[in-house]
Amino acid sequence: MQKKTKQKIHRCTCERCKKHPYGKTAQQHQAINRVLLELNERNKRRFVGVLANQQGRGGTSQLAEITGLSRTTVTRGRKEIEHSNKSLPSGIRRSGAGRPLVEKNSQKY
């Protein structure tokens, strides 16, 4: 069984969080990122898609900045929520899938 690497909570890069890092908005953004840390890829997309839909116009860009996810990922989450269908592939990687860690590669040499 592989070890799970501990992920860090993404720090929001929006102007409000930069000006007031301990303000109410910054706390809300940190809470969103804490929830995302516990979700798998599919649920991350869907959760951020729901939040982007609630924001309305400009929500995709705003949530991309808050969460650190790409705009295409947020848009894909929005579409998954709007056109919810069980026949679509899940889009969840198996554990250990994806690119190898940089630290893991450097130890070989």
N, C-alpha and C positions, 0 to 999 in steps of 0.2 A: 504494500500500500504506500502510495506516495505522500510526502508531507505537503500540507497546504501552506503556501506562502501567505504570510500576513500582509494584507493590502492596507495601504494608507487611505484615509479619508481625503477625497479630493477637496482642495481649497478653491472656493469660488473666486473668479477673477473679475467680477462685475465692479463697476465704479462705486456702488453703494457699500459693498463689502470692503473695498479698499479704504474708503473714507471713514467708515464706522465699523471696524472689525468686531466689535462687541455689541452692535445694535440688534434690533429685533429682526431686521431683514437678514443679517448675517447668520443669526441663530436659526432662522427658517431654512436658509440654504444649507447650513451644516446638517440640519435634521434630514433634509432630502438626501444628502450624500451619505449619511449614516445608514439610511434605509437601503439605498442602492448597494451598499457594501455587502449586504446579506442576501441579495437576490441573484438568481442566475441570469444569463444573457437575455433570454426571452422575456422574463418578468421585468428586467430593467427597462427594456425597450417599451414594453406596454405601460409600465408605471410612468415613465417620462412622457410617453405619448398622451396619457390621460392628463397629466399636468400641463402639457403644451396645448392641448385642446381647451383646457380651462382658461389659459392665458389669452387665447384668441390670436389675433394677428400679431406676429412677431414672437409668438410663444416658442417656436422652434429654435430660433437663434438665442433667445434668452435662456432656455433650458440647456442648450448646448454649452453656453458659457458657464452656467451654474454647475452643471454636472461633469463637464469635461468630455462628454460624449460628442461624437460628430453630428453635424446637422442631418446627415443622411440617416443615421441611426435613429434620431428623434423622429424624423419624417416616417421612417419605416414603422416605428412604434405607433405613430398616429394612424397609419393605414391599417395596421393589424387590429387596432381597436375598432376602427370604423367598419372594417370588413372581416369581423371575427368569423373564422371558419376552421373547423377541426381538421380538415383534410390537408391543410398547409403543413409543410415540414416544420419541425419544432425550432431548428436553428440553435440548438444547444450543443456545445462541444462536450465530448467525454472528458473526464478528469485526466489531466496530463496532456491534453491536446493543445494545439497552438504552437507558437514559436517557443523554442527553448530559451530559458533565461540567459541573460548575458553572462552572469556569474558562472553558470553551469558550463558555458562554452569556453570561457577563459581558463578553466581549471584543466582542460584536456591538454593544453600546450605547455 
